[in-house]
């Protein structure tokens, strides 16, 4: 008996690819809307404004994440962040985040400033922080990368609700995403508590506390759900004083779903680190990096995807470059690394 394999035309493959992209985008829209970071132990300000100024240093960071490399329209995130300890209304800290996050034909740009009031407790320092800024959400379904698949989908389904429109404004015919190139801006706020001691840290925060609403037209409205974060970490000195074990975690939820990252880094001589991270039901990541004597820090991670999407061989890369200047350091002294926590 001869087995006849179904023939899939090139146009149909484009349709399937486009539908798959729409599925990924809508799953992302319906679940957690904030970018995720594997090196979350080195970038806390993005989810917790209470961290601003916690290290009594001026910290700068540039982070670039490429998620599911090889997939058309996969998420790409670029971050610029800086924070510093200041004396404003007492001991406090200031921070700034600029984040560009792309997913398919959606691009979000966030700019926010953070202020944290710091108070000393008997067991550590507590930062009480607020963030405020603007979120710009944009769609460009008229981009050449999507136009071919969109046109094929239209001709196949006989509908003109999706894609093809290269004009500005868009009508949002299907009620899922606007057509053409459009963008809208909204105010976005957050709140966080960050406790730091010599051995451990603990943080609790919420982003999009005002649930910003973005209305493109009468048919297409999107809003950001509040996201809740719980973070913590501990420094464990090993038998050899040059080695230190630094386990940490980051729990996040929008009350509809949740995710947790469990991390462990082994640090040598406070300068070199390597470790592993497990994101439950999503990925296992390898981490590595080094901190130079001048305060420059470089880190890299690679995610081995364990979820269903990993069957297609997609992995994620993340790299960051940071710089820390200890405010308590004398100019003639050799650089001393700020506390990891």
Secondary structure by P-SEA (a helix, b strand, c coil): cccccccccaaaaaaaaaaaaaaaaaaaaacccbbbbcccccccccccccccccccccccbbbbbbccccccccbbbbbbbbbbbbbcccccccbbbbbbbbcccbbbbbbbbbbbbbbbcccbbbbbbbbbbbbbbbbcccccccaaaaaaaaaaaccccccccccccccccccccccccbbbbbbbcccbbbbbcccccccccccccccbbbbccccbbbbbcbbbbbbcbbbbbcccccbbbbbbbbbbbccccbbbbbbbbbbcccccccbbbbccccbbbbbbcccccccbbbbbbbbcccccccccbbbbbbbbbbbbbcccccccccccccccc
